[in-house]
Amino acid sequence: MEFDGGKRISSQVALLAPNTSRTRLIARDSDLIILDIPAHSADFRRLSPVFNGQALVFPSLDAVEPLARHFGELFSGTASLPLVEELYSETIAGLNPREQSVSPLDDRIERVLSLVQSRPMDQLSLETLAECACLSPSRLRHLFKAEMGFTLTQYVRWTSVWNAVDSWSRDRTLTEVATSSGFFDLPHFSRAFVEAFGLSPTDVFRPGNVRLVHLPRSLGSS
């Protein structure tokens, strides 16, 4: 894995903070599982102590053993939704086995998160988001960083990438996916995609390379 300006590491398991840019991700002679833990979710906030202020930590392989054990079912698409939900919950618990109480987010930030998730990126100006929160733009930037641990700009880009992934289908071009999610063009989307995954979108969306497994949006939100 190459991240944040050329730093390179090799590991079987890595947990990356959302404000960590990936520039290259390579699985050598093996398969690869990327588990997205939404940054707006309670599950992500439960894992925050694991980072302890670091951008990258290396949990034990045992923490993700349930995913590895059922990889074949996940990739083939034969895993049932209850099994997928169970694997997700077991993995969250394995990454941080200590029970963590999670404080609710500020209501103004909750409103901003909901708006970002529901609109294309080109409809999410700082002024629009500040109006949603009933705050000045500068106050919103400060409050968002204090509540979430990363910037509003990072969250908008990251969420827009995932919205593009969710909207992709075999009969749509990558350019159509990019522009419908609010990116200026395909190169704009590709740069944001590489930052999020360390992989090119053309590699990910090649038939047979990837299996996207969707979880209910409510999972991990309480």
Secondary structure in CASP SS format (residue, H / E / C, confidence):
PFRMAT SS
TARGET T0000
AUTHOR 0000-0000-0000
METHOD secondary structure of the structure
MODEL  1
M C 1.00
E E 1.00
F E 1.00
D C 1.00
G C 1.00
G C 1.00
K E 1.00
R E 1.00
I C 1.00
S C 1.00
S C 1.00
Q C 1.00
V C 1.00
A C 1.00
L E 1.00
L E 1.00
A C 1.00
P C 1.00
N C 1.00
T C 1.00
S C 1.00
R E 1.00
T E 1.00
R E 1.00
L C 1.00
I C 1.00
A C 1.00
R C 1.00
D C 1.00
S C 1.00
D C 1.00
L C 1.00
I C 1.00
I C 1.00
L C 1.00
D C 1.00
I C 1.00
P C 1.00
A C 1.00
H C 1.00
S C 1.00
A H 1.00
D H 1.00
F H 1.00
R H 1.00
R H 1.00
L H 1.00
S H 1.00
P H 1.00
V H 1.00
F H 1.00
N C 1.00
G C 1.00
Q C 1.00
A C 1.00
L E 1.00
V E 1.00
F C 1.00
P C 1.00
S C 1.00
L H 1.00
D H 1.00
A H 1.00
V H 1.00
E H 1.00
P H 1.00
L H 1.00
A H 1.00
R H 1.00
H C 1.00
F H 1.00
G H 1.00
E H 1.00
L H 1.00
F H 1.00
S H 1.00
G C 1.00
T C 1.00
A C 1.00
S C 1.00
L H 1.00
P H 1.00
L H 1.00
V H 1.00
E H 1.00
E H 1.00
L H 1.00
Y H 1.00
S H 1.00
E H 1.00
T H 1.00
I H 1.00
A H 1.00
G H 1.00
L H 1.00
N C 1.00
P C 1.00
R C 1.00
E C 1.00
Q C 1.00
S C 1.00
V C 1.00
S C 1.00
P C 1.00
L C 1.00
D C 1.00
D H 1.00
R H 1.00
I H 1.00
E H 1.00
R H 1.00
V H 1.00
L H 1.00
S H 1.00
L H 1.00
V H 1.00
Q H 1.00
S H 1.00
R C 1.00
P C 1.00
M H 1.00
D H 1.00
Q H 1.00
L C 1.00
S C 1.00
L H 1.00
E H 1.00
T H 1.00
L H 1.00
A H 1.00
E H 1.00
C H 1.00
A H 1.00
C C 1.00
L C 1.00
S C 1.00
P H 1.00
S H 1.00
R H 1.00
L H 1.00
R H 1.00
H H 1.00
L H 1.00
F H 1.00
K H 1.00
A H 1.00
E H 1.00
M H 1.00
G C 1.00
F C 1.00
T C 1.00
L H 1.00
T H 1.00
Q H 1.00
Y H 1.00
V H 1.00
R H 1.00
W H 1.00
T H 1.00
S H 1.00
V H 1.00
W H 1.00
N H 1.00
A H 1.00
V H 1.00
D H 1.00
S H 1.00
W C 1.00
S C 1.00
R C 1.00
D C 1.00
R C 1.00
T C 1.00
L H 1.00
T H 1.00
E H 1.00
V H 1.00
A H 1.00
T H 1.00
S H 1.00
S C 1.00
G C 1.00
F C 1.00
F C 1.00
D C 1.00
L H 1.00
P H 1.00
H H 1.00
F H 1.00
S H 1.00
R H 1.00
A H 1.00
F H 1.00
V H 1.00
E H 1.00
A H 1.00
F H 1.00
G C 1.00
L C 1.00
S C 1.00
P H 1.00
T H 1.00
D H 1.00
V H 1.00
F C 1.00
R C 1.00
P C 1.00
G C 1.00
N C 1.00
V C 1.00
R C 1.00
L C 1.00
V C 1.00
H C 1.00
L C 1.00
P C 1.00
R C 1.00
S C 1.00
L C 1.00
G C 1.00
S C 1.00
S C 1.00
END
